[in-house]
Amino acid sequence: MKSTYKEMLLISLIVLCSCEKIVHIDLNTTNPKLVVDASYNFASLSRSVNYYENKQINETGAMVIISDNMGQIDTLREFSNGYYSTVTIKKIVDRTYFLNIITKDGSRYSSFSTLPVTVPIDTIFFQYDKPNYYKYGCKFKDPPNKANYYIVETFPHYKDRYVLDDKLTDGKEISITFKKSLFYNSMVTVYLRSIDKATYNFYKSLPVNGEDFDQFLSAPPANPVSNISNGALGCFSVNSQTSRTGIVK
């Protein structure tokens, strides 16, 4: 009986091992799409890759044009493979800026973004968390009677980012407390970016709580909301930014 039992056990193990295989899940393996990360004076162009690929494909040789509704216009210079810039276009509040891209294969892409008013950070505050560590945050006043959208992030903790609107805080003081704690006597800088609605929609739809722009370079199961035409991925955003630095005391 013991011999028979051992033989049956051995046969079962062989059957189980022979049925084992690697399951390769199809995670949005689509044809490469243009990926755009652009502002009023800079553009990064690349091609999306499949989830299991790591190599980014930069889009070289494109024509990238930035203009605004008051006559400014310039063709960006490609200073490195897939990276384009200009020093001619200037940011002016309430102006609408336009992005036009023509790739080497003749495909055309476009977008626009309006520059919001700058909102200053009023204060950075610190709260005791545990021995020698403090939570920190910032406060700022939302301009009244207008829809406003923000990205609040910190250095050196860029992953500690909030993307928010003023639906419930119009005209009120907004207070943000970040997740991480800082060691006593350390320095931190908080950045407040005023963005338009399209930029807000893009960052809110990023896979990990609006934290990582680059995640969609490797086509995730659901791509973020893009404001670029012709099926491109990414975002064209002209935003105003203020910052404030504090030391934990």
N, C-alpha and C positions, 0 to 999 in steps of 0.2 A: 504493500500500500504506500509506504513511504517513497519507494522508487517511482511508483506511478504518479504520486502527487508532485514529486520534483520534476518529472517529465512534463506534466501538464503546466506547471508554473513556468518552465523554460519556454514552452511553446507559446504561452500567453505573452511573455515578454518580447519574444521575437515578432509576434503579430503586431504588438503595440509599437515597437520601434520601426517596423516596416511601414506603418501608417503615418508616421510623423513626417511633417513637411513644413517648410518656412512659408508663412502667409505674408504676402506682399500686398498691403492695402493700397488701393488706388486712391491717392489723395490729390485730386484735382490736377491730373497730369494733362494739361492743356498745351496748345501751341503757345510759344513764347509771345508775351505781350510787352509793349513798351511800358516801362516804369519811370515815372517822372517825380522828381523832388525838386521843386522850383520856387523861387521868390522873385522879387522885382529886379535883382541883379545877378542871379545865379541859377543854374539848372544842372541837375545831375540826371543823366539818361542811361538806362540800362534795359535789359530784357529779363523778364521773369523766367525762372527755371522750375523744373519739377521738384516736388517736395524732397526727394531723395538725393538731389544734386546739391552740391555746395558752391560750385563755381559761378560767380556773377559774370554776366556778359554785358560789358559796357557798350553803349550805342555811340559809335563814333561817326564823324562826318555829317552830322545833321545841321540844318539851318535853324537857329533858335532866335526868335525875334521877340523883344519886349517893347510894349508901347503903352501909352495911357490915353485918357479921353481929353487931354489938353495938348496933344501934339508931340510929346516926347516919344522917341522911337530909336531903337538901336538893335543891331544884330550882334549877338553875343559871340565872343571869341572862345574857341575850344582850347583851353590851356593845358589840358591833360585828357587822356582817353575817356570820353563820355562826360567830361566836366566843362561847363561853359560859364563865362562871366562877362560882366560889363561894369564900367565905372561911370558911365554916362547918365543912366537913369537915376533920378532922385525920388525919394519917398515924400509924398505930400498927403496930409490927412484928407479923407473923403474922396480922393481920386480913385478912379477905377483903372486897374492895370490889366493888360491883355498879354497872353502868352500864345505864340504861334510856332509850331514845330513842323518842319518838313524833313523826314528821314531820307536816307540814301535811296531807298526803294520808291520814293515819291509819296509815301503815306503822310497825311496831314493830321495834326492834332491841335486843339486849341482849348483855352480856358480863360477865365478872368477872375479877378479878386479886387475887392475894395478895401482900402486902408482905413481901419477904425481909428478913433481918437485914442491918444495915449492916456492910460490910467496909472497914476503913481501908486507905489506901495507906501502906505502911511507908517507902518511899523513892523518890525520883526520881534516876536516875543518868545520867551523860553519858560517851560514849565518843568518842575522836578518830576522825574520818572522813577529812578532808582539811584542808589549811591553812585555819585560821580557822573550820572547820565541825565540828560534833559530832553524832553520833547520840545519841538520848536514849530513855529508857524508864522503867518503874516496876516495883516489886515489891510484892506483897501476899500475905498468908497465907490460904489457902482454909480455911474452917471444915470440920472433919472429919465423916465419917459422915452426910453429907447432900448431895443433888444441888444444886449451885449453878450459876447462870448469870450472865454478866457482859457489859456493854458497857464498853469502855475507849476513851476518846477524849480529844482534846486541844484546847486553845485556844492559838493562833489557827488550828490546823489541824484543823477538825472533820471533814474528809474522811479523816483518818488515824485510822481506827476499827477496833477489833477486837471481834468478837462471839464469845464462847467459853463452854465449859462445863468442868466439872472431872472428866470421866470418867477422865482419865489423871493427874490432879493432886489427887485428893481428900485434903484435910488437909495439902497440901504448899505450899511457897512457889511462887508463880507470877510469872514474869518476862516482861515484854512490852517488846520493842524496836520503836519506831515506824519507819516507812519514811523519813520526811523527816529532813533534817539541819538543825541550827540554827546560826546565826552566833554567834560568840563574844560573850558578855555579853548575849545576848538572854534574854527571860523566857518561860516556858511554864507552863501549868497543865494538869495531867492530871486527868481526871474518871473515877471508877470507879462505875458503876451496877450494883447488884445487881438482877436481874430474875427474873421467873418463867419457866417453861418455854414458855408460850404466846408471850410476848414474844420469847424467844430464837428460837423457830421462825419468827416473823414476820421478824425482822431477818436471819436466815440465808437467808431466801428472797428478799430484795430483789434486784433485777436486777444491781446492781453491787457484789457482795461486801459487802452490808449497809450500803452507804454513804449511800444517798439515799432517805429516806422518801417524798419527793414524786414519785418517778418513776412510781409507779402512778396518779397523778392523770391521766396521759394513757395510758390503758389499754395496757400493754405486751403483747407476745405471750403472756406467762404472768404472771398476777397473783400477788403474794406470798400466803403463808398468813395468813389473817385469823383473829382470835379474836372477831369480831363476828358475831352471828347474822343470819339472813334474807338472806344473800348480800351483805352489805355488805363493803367493803374497809377495810383499816386495822387499827388496834391500840388496845386499851385496856390501859394498863400503869400499874401503881402500883409504883414502884421507889424504892429508897433510894440515896442518892448521897453520896460523899465526894470530896474534891479535895485536891490538893497542888501547890504552886507552887515552881518552882526557876529559878535563873539559871545559864546556862552559864558556868562558870569553869574 
